[in-house]
């Protein structure tokens, strides 16, 4: 598995949106801390502007805008236009996996010579390689599909300060 800058930036952006753009995680129950949801589909955090995401995460804005478009097309983000606009998750952070984000920006988790692992074809003595690549893809999928944005935000809360 190769983690491209695009994939890394997409995950960092999604985590920042889930945290409301300020680095503070939203509550896993989707509330705003006082027991009432805010009415948005993700149930927490503020709308986050692309420019503030880029600045906070050290991502070139022009590159980030393409990533945000892919995440919106994949149904992971809503975009709201205007001066009060920005981006919000389409569902709770606890329902968005790392795998969802990776697939949204790169298509498949594992590639062989630039193709998805399931498209790899071999003949003769190398015929067994396809099964190996599929097993690798499956193992990666288990990890990234069971790890949610909330899991990562909770881990951040529990990590010692550096």
C-alpha positions as CSV (number, residue, x, y, z in Angstrom):
1,X,0.0,0.0,0.0
2,X,1.3,3.4,-0.9
3,X,-0.1,6.4,0.9
4,X,0.1,9.4,-1.5
5,X,0.3,13.0,-0.4
6,X,-3.3,13.3,-1.7
7,X,-4.5,10.5,0.5
8,X,-2.7,11.9,3.6
9,X,-4.0,15.4,2.9
10,X,-7.6,14.0,2.5
11,X,-7.5,12.3,5.8
12,X,-6.0,15.3,7.6
13,X,-8.7,17.5,6.0
14,X,-11.5,15.2,7.1
15,X,-10.2,15.0,10.6
16,X,-10.0,18.8,10.8
17,X,-13.5,19.1,9.5
18,X,-14.7,16.5,12.0
19,X,-13.0,18.5,14.7
20,X,-14.7,21.7,13.6
21,X,-11.5,23.1,12.1
22,X,-10.1,24.1,15.4
23,X,-8.4,20.8,16.4
24,X,-11.0,20.1,19.1
25,X,-12.8,16.8,18.5
26,X,-16.6,16.7,18.2
27,X,-18.5,14.6,20.6
28,X,-18.9,11.0,19.4
29,X,-22.7,11.2,20.1
30,X,-22.9,14.1,17.6
31,X,-24.0,16.6,20.3
32,X,-22.5,20.0,20.8
33,X,-21.7,19.5,24.4
34,X,-24.9,20.7,26.0
35,X,-27.2,17.9,24.9
36,X,-28.7,19.4,21.8
37,X,-27.7,18.6,18.2
38,X,-27.0,21.6,16.0
39,X,-29.2,20.4,13.1
40,X,-26.5,19.7,10.5
41,X,-26.2,16.3,9.0
42,X,-23.0,15.5,10.9
43,X,-24.4,16.8,14.2
44,X,-21.3,18.6,15.3
45,X,-18.7,21.2,14.6
46,X,-18.7,24.4,12.6
47,X,-18.5,24.8,8.9
48,X,-14.9,24.8,8.0
49,X,-13.5,27.0,5.2
50,X,-11.0,25.5,2.7
51,X,-8.5,28.3,3.3
52,X,-8.5,27.7,7.1
53,X,-8.1,23.9,6.5
54,X,-5.2,24.5,4.2
55,X,-3.5,26.9,6.6
56,X,-4.1,24.7,9.7
57,X,-2.9,21.5,8.0
58,X,-0.1,23.0,5.8
59,X,-1.7,21.9,2.6
60,X,-1.5,23.9,-0.6
61,X,-5.0,25.4,-1.1
62,X,-5.2,24.7,-4.8
63,X,-4.3,21.0,-4.2
64,X,-6.8,20.8,-1.2
65,X,-9.6,22.2,-3.3
66,X,-9.4,19.2,-5.7
67,X,-9.3,16.8,-2.8
68,X,-12.4,18.5,-1.2
69,X,-14.2,18.2,-4.5
70,X,-13.5,14.4,-4.6
71,X,-14.7,14.0,-1.0
72,X,-17.8,15.9,-1.8
73,X,-18.5,13.8,-4.9
74,X,-18.0,10.7,-2.8
75,X,-20.7,11.9,-0.4
76,X,-18.4,12.4,2.6
77,X,-18.6,16.2,2.7
78,X,-21.3,18.9,2.1
79,X,-20.2,22.2,0.8
80,X,-22.0,25.4,1.6
81,X,-21.3,28.5,-0.5
82,X,-21.1,32.1,0.6
83,X,-19.3,34.1,3.2
84,X,-20.6,31.9,6.0
85,X,-20.0,28.8,3.9
86,X,-17.5,26.0,4.3
87,X,-17.4,22.2,4.6
88,X,-19.2,19.8,6.9
89,X,-19.3,16.0,7.2
90,X,-22.4,14.4,5.7
91,X,-22.6,11.9,8.6
92,X,-21.1,11.5,12.0
93,X,-17.4,11.0,12.2
94,X,-18.0,7.7,13.9
95,X,-19.6,6.5,10.6
96,X,-16.8,7.6,8.3
97,X,-13.9,5.2,8.0
98,X,-10.3,5.8,6.9
99,X,-11.1,3.4,4.1
100,X,-14.0,5.6,2.9
101,X,-11.7,8.5,2.6
102,X,-8.9,6.6,0.9
103,X,-11.2,5.1,-1.6
104,X,-12.8,8.6,-2.3
105,X,-9.5,10.1,-3.3
106,X,-7.5,7.1,-4.8
107,X,-10.2,4.6,-5.9
108,X,-8.6,1.5,-4.4
109,X,-6.6,0.6,-1.4
110,X,-3.9,-1.5,-3.1
111,X,-2.6,-1.2,-6.6
112,X,-0.3,-3.4,-8.7
113,X,1.4,-1.5,-11.5
114,X,-1.1,1.3,-11.2
115,X,-4.2,-1.1,-11.4
116,X,-6.5,-2.2,-8.6
117,X,-5.2,-5.5,-7.1
118,X,-8.3,-7.3,-8.3
119,X,-7.4,-6.4,-11.9
120,X,-3.9,-7.9,-11.7
121,X,-3.4,-10.9,-13.9
122,X,-0.6,-13.3,-14.1
123,X,0.3,-16.5,-16.1
124,X,2.5,-19.4,-15.5
125,X,4.7,-19.5,-12.5
126,X,3.5,-16.1,-11.3
127,X,-0.2,-17.0,-11.3
128,X,-0.3,-17.2,-7.5
129,X,0.7,-13.5,-7.1
130,X,-2.8,-12.3,-7.7
131,X,-4.0,-14.2,-4.6
132,X,-1.2,-12.6,-2.6
133,X,-2.1,-9.1,-3.7
134,X,-5.8,-9.7,-3.0
135,X,-4.9,-11.0,0.5
136,X,-2.8,-7.9,1.1
137,X,-5.7,-5.7,-0.1
138,X,-8.1,-7.6,2.2
139,X,-5.8,-7.2,5.3
140,X,-5.4,-3.4,4.6
141,X,-9.2,-3.1,4.2
142,X,-9.8,-4.7,7.6
143,X,-7.6,-2.1,9.3
144,X,-8.8,1.0,7.4
145,X,-12.5,0.1,7.3
146,X,-12.7,-0.5,11.1
147,X,-10.9,2.7,12.0
148,X,-13.2,5.8,12.0
149,X,-12.5,9.5,12.1
150,X,-13.8,9.4,15.7
151,X,-11.3,6.7,16.6
152,X,-8.5,8.9,15.4
153,X,-9.9,12.0,17.2
154,X,-10.3,10.1,20.5
155,X,-6.7,8.9,20.1
156,X,-5.6,12.5,19.7
157,X,-7.3,13.4,22.9
158,X,-5.6,10.6,24.8
159,X,-2.1,11.1,23.3
160,X,0.4,12.8,25.5
161,X,1.4,16.3,24.6
162,X,4.7,16.6,22.7
